């Protein structure tokens, strides 16, 4: 069996390739750079230079394959990265899926996301859930368009596509905003937690990768499968981290409605100081949202069994401890301090506004035109 994989140098893609090779697949991996090609080659993949925004660059690597995994996407939240989201997440997905159909690939697994549901406002929906927004980030919007305006129409035309929809993914090797948050917590640089009511689902990257392969081997063509662990409010998750590691949690919790007020400030500070994505305007704008879904279908039809949070999170903190530089976190500490000052200022302003007496008119309201 030969599998063509896009996004193989990414967090999920690396694990998918490793597991495919362990299962005896021959892997054709798309590489955009020499560095990526070297990484993929060392993993045991056959490397094909190319880019998903260039359809023809993928033809040789994809031709003759039994299976395509389209995992590549822009999942960064800096302004520069988000400027590429339309071309990569929508245009790139169209290129990959349409070329796979043209080449008559028997099965295609497309990596969507729970973010296409947007903020489910406390609901824990299944794959039948549908919304047209609004979406708090460009990532959410472009992945929604790729899911519903590219993948689904192709399925309706008979394309052999299976969709997987991961929630929040964690584990060793992560470079996302969630890993940034875990590192700050581990370093003791998280005195305040913005948006503790934000809800995410959490699943280990190796389990997400296995879910991709199970979808290819057992999934029904035309179906979508949510790959999501338990849905946990961020405040409870940080308390769980404290229990696991013995490290103190943040003493100040900033409600999402106040923290979101810092988003415009973050939009200027984060790119100027090259801070991690967790300080970006896009991520702060999502605070308070529920990004959740239920994985009953994947568990029943695919036999997907994600590991317990305790085991996965402990492994991740052990990796953080082993890889964290001794002098790490200086810029992040300054950023956290700045955001705390801004949050306190907003909170004081909010209290002041609430305490102001409301002026009432003695007579009836009149509107003068003149």
C-alpha positions in Angstrom: 0.0 0.0 0.0 1.3 3.4 -1.0 0.1 6.5 0.8 0.7 10.1 -0.3 0.9 12.6 2.6 0.8 16.4 2.7 1.8 18.2 5.8 4.2 15.5 6.8 6.6 17.8 8.6 3.7 19.1 10.8 2.8 18.0 14.3 0.1 15.6 13.2 1.7 14.7 9.9 4.9 13.4 11.4 3.0 11.0 13.6 0.8 9.8 10.7 3.9 9.0 8.7 5.6 7.2 11.5 2.6 5.1 12.2 2.0 4.4 8.5 5.6 3.2 8.1 5.4 1.0 11.2 2.3 -0.6 9.6 4.1 -1.4 6.4 2.9 1.4 4.1 5.2 3.0 1.6 4.9 6.7 2.2 5.2 9.4 -0.5 5.6 12.7 1.4 5.4 16.2 -0.1 8.2 18.5 1.0 8.2 22.3 0.5 11.9 22.8 1.6 15.2 21.0 1.8 15.0 21.0 5.5 11.6 19.4 5.4 12.8 16.9 2.8 15.7 15.9 5.0 13.3 15.3 8.0 10.9 13.2 5.9 13.7 11.2 4.4 15.1 10.4 7.8 11.7 9.2 8.9 11.7 6.7 6.0 9.4 8.4 3.5 10.0 8.8 -0.2 10.2 12.6 -0.7 8.6 14.5 -3.5 9.4 18.3 -3.6 6.3 20.4 -4.1 3.7 22.6 -2.6 -0.1 22.1 -2.2 -0.6 25.6 -3.8 1.0 24.2 -7.0 -1.2 21.4 -8.2 1.1 20.0 -10.8 4.0 19.7 -8.3 2.1 16.9 -6.5 1.2 14.8 -9.6 4.3 12.5 -9.7 4.2 11.8 -6.0 0.5 11.1 -5.9 0.2 9.1 -9.1 -0.3 5.3 -8.5 -0.9 5.7 -4.8 -3.6 3.7 -3.0 -4.4 6.4 -0.4 -4.0 10.2 0.1 -3.8 11.9 3.5 -4.3 15.7 3.1 -3.1 17.1 6.4 -1.3 20.3 5.4 -2.8 23.6 6.6 -1.9 27.0 8.0 -2.3 26.6 11.8 -0.4 29.6 13.0 -2.0 32.9 14.1 0.5 35.6 13.3 -0.7 38.1 10.8 1.8 36.9 8.3 0.7 33.3 8.6 -3.0 34.1 8.5 -2.5 36.1 5.3 -1.7 32.7 3.6 -4.7 30.9 5.1 -7.0 31.5 2.1 -4.4 30.2 -0.5 -3.3 27.2 1.6 -6.4 26.1 3.5 -8.9 26.6 0.7 -6.9 26.7 -2.5 -4.4 24.1 -1.4 -7.2 21.7 -0.3 -9.0 22.1 -3.6 -5.7 21.3 -5.4 -5.0 18.1 -3.4 -8.5 16.7 -3.4 -9.3 17.5 -7.1 -6.0 16.0 -8.2 -6.6 12.9 -6.2 -10.0 12.5 -7.8 -8.5 13.1 -11.3 -5.8 10.4 -10.6 -8.5 8.0 -9.4 -7.0 7.5 -5.9 -9.2 4.9 -4.3 -9.4 6.6 -0.9 -8.7 10.2 0.4 -8.6 11.2 4.1 -9.0 15.0 4.6 -8.0 16.6 7.9 -10.6 19.2 8.8 -11.1 20.5 12.3 -13.7 21.0 15.1 -13.1 24.7 14.5 -15.6 24.5 11.5 -18.3 24.4 14.2 -17.1 27.7 15.5 -18.2 28.5 19.1 -20.8 25.8 20.0 -21.7 27.9 23.2 -21.5 25.0 25.6 -22.9 22.3 23.3 -21.1 19.0 22.7 -22.3 18.3 19.1 -21.8 15.3 16.8 -20.9 15.3 13.1 -24.3 16.5 12.0 -23.9 19.9 13.6 -23.7 22.8 11.2 -23.2 26.5 11.4 -22.3 29.3 9.0 -20.4 31.4 11.6 -19.5 33.9 12.7 -15.9 32.6 13.1 -13.5 34.3 15.5 -10.4 33.6 13.4 -9.3 33.4 9.8 -8.2 29.8 10.5 -11.7 28.8 11.5 -13.2 30.6 8.5 -10.9 29.2 5.9 -11.1 25.6 7.2 -14.9 26.0 7.2 -14.8 26.9 3.5 -12.4 24.1 2.7 -14.7 21.6 4.5 -18.1 22.7 3.2 -17.3 24.4 -0.1 -14.5 22.0 -1.3 -14.6 18.6 0.4 -18.4 18.1 0.8 -19.3 19.1 -2.8 -16.6 16.7 -4.1 -18.1 13.9 -1.8 -21.6 14.7 -3.3 -20.1 14.2 -6.7 -18.8 10.8 -5.8 -15.3 11.5 -4.6 -13.9 8.8 -2.2 -13.2 11.2 0.6 -13.4 10.6 4.4 -13.1 13.6 6.7 -11.5 13.6 10.1 -12.1 16.5 12.5 -9.5 16.8 15.4 -10.1 19.0 18.4 -7.2 20.4 20.4 -4.1 18.2 19.9 -1.3 18.1 22.4 1.8 16.0 23.1 5.6 16.0 22.7 6.8 18.0 19.8 3.9 20.5 19.8 4.7 24.1 18.8 1.2 25.4 19.0 -0.3 28.1 21.3 -1.4 25.2 23.6 2.2 24.1 24.0 3.2 27.7 24.7 0.6 27.9 27.5 1.9 24.6 29.0 5.5 25.8 28.9 4.6 29.1 30.6 2.7 27.1 33.3 5.7 24.8 33.8 8.1 27.7 34.1 5.9 29.5 36.7 5.3 32.3 34.3 1.5 32.1 34.3 0.4 34.2 37.3 -2.9 35.0 35.5 -5.2 32.9 33.3 -7.3 34.7 30.8 -10.5 33.1 29.7 -10.7 30.2 32.2 -14.2 29.4 30.9 -12.9 28.6 27.4 -13.6 24.9 26.6 -11.5 22.7 24.4 -11.3 19.0 23.8 -7.9 17.4 24.3 -6.4 14.4 22.6 -2.8 13.2 22.3 -1.1 13.6 18.9 -0.3 9.9 18.6 -4.0 9.1 19.1 -5.1 11.7 16.6 -2.6 10.1 14.1 -4.0 6.7 14.8 -7.5 8.0 14.2 -6.4 9.2 10.7 -5.2 5.7 9.8 -8.3 4.0 11.4 -10.5 6.3 9.3 -8.6 5.2 6.1 -8.8 1.5 7.0 -12.3 1.3 8.6 -14.1 4.6 7.8 -17.0 4.8 5.4 -16.5 6.9 2.3 -18.3 10.2 2.5 -18.5 10.2 6.3 -16.9 12.6 8.8 -15.4 11.5 12.1 -14.7 13.7 15.1 -11.4 12.9 16.8 -11.7 14.6 20.2 -10.9 13.8 23.8 -12.8 15.1 26.8 -14.2 18.7 26.7 -12.6 20.6 29.6 -12.8 24.3 30.6 -9.3 25.9 30.5 -9.5 26.8 34.2 -10.1 23.2 35.2 -7.3 22.0 32.9 -4.8 24.3 34.5 -5.9 23.0 37.9 -5.3 19.5 36.6 -1.8 20.4 35.5 -1.1 21.6 39.0 -2.2 18.3 40.4 -0.1 16.4 38.0 3.1 18.4 38.4 2.8 19.9 41.9 3.4 23.3 40.5 1.1 26.2 41.6 -1.5 27.5 39.2 -2.2 31.1 38.4 -3.6 33.2 41.2 -5.6 35.6 39.0 -8.3 34.6 36.6 -9.4 37.1 34.0 -12.9 36.5 32.6 -13.0 36.1 28.8 -15.2 39.2 28.3 -12.4 41.3 29.8 -9.5 39.4 28.3 -10.9 39.8 24.8 -10.6 43.5 25.2 -6.8 43.1 25.1 -7.0 41.5 21.6 -6.3 44.8 19.7 -3.3 45.5 21.9 -2.0 42.0 21.4 -2.5 42.4 17.7 0.2 45.2 17.8 2.5 43.8 20.4 2.7 40.1 19.4 4.2 40.5 15.8 6.4 43.5 16.9 8.1 41.4 19.6 7.8 38.0 17.7 5.9 36.5 20.7 4.4 33.0 20.5 0.9 32.5 19.0 -0.8 32.4 22.4 -0.2 36.2 22.6 -1.8 36.8 19.2 -4.9 38.8 18.6 -6.6 35.8 17.0 -6.1 33.5 20.0 -7.1 36.1 22.5 -10.3 36.7 20.4 -11.3 33.1 20.9 -11.3 33.2 24.7 -14.5 32.2 26.2 -15.6 30.1 23.2 -16.5 26.4 23.3 -14.6 24.3 20.7 -16.0 20.9 21.3 -17.5 17.8 19.8 -18.3 14.2 20.7 -16.3 11.3 19.3 -18.9 8.6 19.8 -19.0 7.8 16.0 -15.2 7.4 15.8 -15.1 5.2 18.9 -18.0 3.0 17.6 -17.2 2.7 13.9 -13.4 3.0 14.0 -12.5 1.5 17.4 -10.7 4.8 18.3 -9.5 4.8 21.9 -7.6 7.9 23.0 -5.4 7.5 26.1 -6.4 9.0 29.4 -5.5 12.7 29.9 -3.3 12.0 32.9 -0.9 9.7 31.0 -0.8 12.0 27.9 -0.4 15.3 29.8 2.3 13.8 32.1 4.3 12.6 29.1 4.0 16.1 27.6 5.3 17.8 30.7 8.2 15.4 30.9 9.1 16.4 27.3 8.8 20.1 28.3 11.1 19.5 31.2 13.6 17.8 29.0 13.6 20.4 26.3 13.1 23.7 28.1 16.2 25.9 28.0 17.3 27.2 31.4 17.0 30.9 30.3 13.7 30.4 28.4 10.7 32.7 28.8 12.2 36.1 29.2 10.1 37.7 26.5 7.0 35.7 27.4 7.4 36.9 31.1 7.4 40.5 29.9 4.4 39.9 27.7 2.5 38.2 30.5 3.2 41.1 32.8 2.1 43.6 30.2 -1.2 41.7 29.6 -1.9 41.5 33.3 -1.4 45.2 33.7 -3.8 45.8 30.7 -6.3 43.3 32.1 -6.3 44.9 35.5 -6.7 48.3 33.9 -9.7 47.0 31.9 -11.2 45.5 35.1 -10.8 48.7 37.1 -12.4 50.6 34.2 -15.3 48.1 34.1 -15.9 48.5 37.9 -15.7 52.3 37.6 -18.3 52.3 34.8 -20.6 50.1 36.9 -20.3 52.3 40.0 -21.1 55.5 38.2 -24.6 56.9 39.0 -27.0 56.8 36.1 -28.2 60.3 35.2 -32.0 60.5 34.8 -34.0 63.2 33.1 -36.6 64.9 35.2 -39.0 65.5 32.3 -40.1 63.5 29.3 -37.5 62.8 26.6 -37.8 65.2 23.7 -35.9 65.2 20.4 -35.3 68.6 18.9 -34.8 69.0 15.2 -33.2 72.2 14.2 
